[in-house]
Amino acid sequence: MNAGDELPPLELEITRTLIVAGAIASRDYQDVHHDAELARQKGSPDIFMNILTTNGLVGRYITDHFGPTAVLRRVAIRLGAPNHPGDTMVLRGTVEEVDGDTATVRVVGANSIGRHVTGTVTVTVPAGTTAAVPSAGPA
């Protein structure tokens, strides 16, 4: 793990089920995350992903790469372009700084309309563990 290292990209299909399940799991019952008609009435073309689901996907991206012993110390993200059903988000990461067994990773997740999420994740990787390659499996 060195400053400048790039993590392999992770492509995630944004499905209606992923958006609704993430909202329910995080107890976010705002209608814009599950009711397409009400979302349209509020100016959105469809339902969209909530920040807690995005936060979880960013965490998954980091731990998929650094392995099951990795500990997320800090996740600081900001949302931009919404994730709507039928789109794909690609997460990319670059190690910005390394201090012993702790790294700060810059993360960007983009979809067809722009950057959905930007931010940094501070992760500790215990000595003797190696980074894994993230799966391209379902979210």
C-alpha positions as CSV (number, residue, x, y, z in Angstrom):
1,M,0.0,0.0,0.0
2,N,1.7,3.2,-1.3
3,A,0.6,6.7,-2.0
4,G,-0.5,6.9,-5.6
5,D,-1.7,3.3,-5.8
6,E,-5.0,3.0,-7.7
7,L,-7.7,0.5,-6.7
8,P,-9.4,-1.5,-9.4
9,P,-12.7,0.0,-10.4
10,L,-15.9,-1.6,-9.2
11,E,-19.0,-1.4,-11.5
12,L,-22.4,-1.5,-9.7
13,E,-25.7,-1.8,-11.5
14,I,-28.2,0.6,-9.9
15,T,-31.4,-1.3,-9.7
16,R,-34.7,-0.3,-8.2
17,T,-34.4,-3.1,-5.7
18,L,-30.9,-1.9,-4.6
19,I,-32.3,1.6,-4.0
20,V,-35.4,0.5,-2.2
21,A,-33.7,-2.2,-0.1
22,G,-31.0,0.3,0.9
23,A,-33.5,2.9,2.0
24,I,-35.5,0.3,4.0
25,A,-32.4,-1.2,5.6
26,S,-31.3,2.3,6.7
27,R,-34.9,3.2,7.8
28,D,-35.0,6.1,5.4
29,Y,-38.7,6.1,4.4
30,Q,-38.6,9.3,2.3
31,D,-40.9,8.7,-0.7
32,V,-38.2,9.8,-3.2
33,H,-36.4,6.5,-2.4
34,H,-39.2,4.1,-3.1
35,D,-42.2,5.8,-4.9
36,A,-41.4,6.8,-8.5
37,E,-44.6,8.8,-9.0
38,L,-44.0,10.9,-5.9
39,A,-40.4,11.3,-6.8
40,R,-41.5,12.7,-10.2
41,Q,-43.9,15.1,-8.5
42,K,-41.0,16.4,-6.6
43,G,-39.0,17.0,-9.8
44,S,-36.9,13.9,-10.0
45,P,-37.2,11.6,-13.1
46,D,-37.4,8.5,-10.8
47,I,-36.5,7.3,-7.3
48,F,-32.9,7.8,-6.3
49,M,-30.4,6.2,-3.9
50,N,-30.0,7.6,-0.4
51,I,-26.6,8.6,1.1
52,L,-26.6,5.8,3.6
53,T,-26.7,3.2,0.8
54,T,-24.0,5.1,-1.0
55,N,-21.9,5.2,2.2
56,G,-22.3,1.4,2.6
57,L,-21.3,0.8,-1.0
58,V,-18.2,3.0,-0.6
59,G,-17.3,1.0,2.6
60,R,-17.8,-2.3,0.7
61,Y,-15.5,-1.0,-2.1
62,I,-12.7,-0.3,0.4
63,T,-13.0,-3.5,2.4
64,D,-13.4,-5.6,-0.8
65,H,-10.0,-4.3,-1.8
66,F,-8.1,-4.2,1.5
67,G,-9.7,-7.4,2.8
68,P,-11.9,-8.6,5.7
69,T,-9.5,-7.4,8.4
70,A,-9.5,-3.8,7.2
71,V,-11.1,-1.4,9.6
72,L,-12.8,1.8,8.3
73,R,-11.7,4.6,10.6
74,R,-13.3,7.5,8.8
75,V,-15.7,7.9,5.9
76,A,-16.3,11.4,4.6
77,I,-18.4,11.6,1.5
78,R,-20.4,14.1,-0.5
79,L,-23.2,13.3,-2.9
80,G,-23.5,14.8,-6.3
81,A,-25.5,13.4,-9.3
82,P,-28.2,11.1,-8.2
83,N,-28.1,7.3,-8.8
84,H,-31.3,6.3,-10.6
85,P,-32.5,2.8,-11.5
86,G,-31.1,1.5,-14.7
87,D,-27.8,3.3,-14.4
88,T,-24.3,2.0,-13.5
89,M,-22.0,3.5,-10.9
90,V,-18.3,3.0,-11.2
91,L,-16.3,3.4,-8.0
92,R,-12.6,4.3,-8.3
93,G,-10.1,4.9,-5.6
94,T,-6.6,6.3,-5.2
95,V,-4.4,6.0,-2.1
96,E,-3.5,9.5,-1.2
97,E,-1.5,9.0,2.0
98,V,0.0,6.1,4.0
99,D,1.0,6.3,7.6
100,G,2.1,2.9,8.9
101,D,-0.8,0.5,8.5
102,T,-3.3,3.3,7.8
103,A,-4.2,4.8,4.5
104,T,-6.4,7.6,3.2
105,V,-8.1,6.7,0.0
106,R,-9.8,9.3,-2.3
107,V,-13.0,7.7,-3.7
108,V,-15.0,8.8,-6.7
109,G,-18.2,7.1,-7.9
110,A,-19.6,8.2,-11.2
111,N,-22.7,7.4,-13.2
112,S,-23.9,8.4,-16.7
113,I,-24.8,11.9,-15.5
114,G,-21.8,12.7,-13.4
115,R,-20.1,12.2,-10.1
116,H,-22.5,10.6,-7.7
117,V,-20.1,10.4,-4.7
118,T,-16.7,11.9,-3.8
119,G,-14.8,11.7,-0.6
120,T,-12.1,10.1,1.4
121,V,-11.9,6.9,3.5
122,T,-9.3,6.3,6.2
123,V,-8.7,2.6,6.5
124,T,-6.4,0.6,8.8
125,V,-5.0,-2.7,7.4
126,P,-3.3,-4.9,10.0
127,A,0.2,-5.9,9.2
128,G,0.6,-9.2,7.3
129,T,-2.6,-8.8,5.3
130,T,-2.7,-8.2,1.6
131,A,-5.2,-6.3,-0.6
132,A,-7.8,-8.3,-2.6
133,V,-9.3,-7.5,-5.9
134,P,-12.9,-6.3,-5.6
135,S,-15.6,-8.6,-7.0
136,A,-17.7,-7.5,-9.9
137,G,-20.6,-9.3,-8.4
138,P,-24.0,-7.9,-7.6
139,A,-24.4,-5.1,-5.0
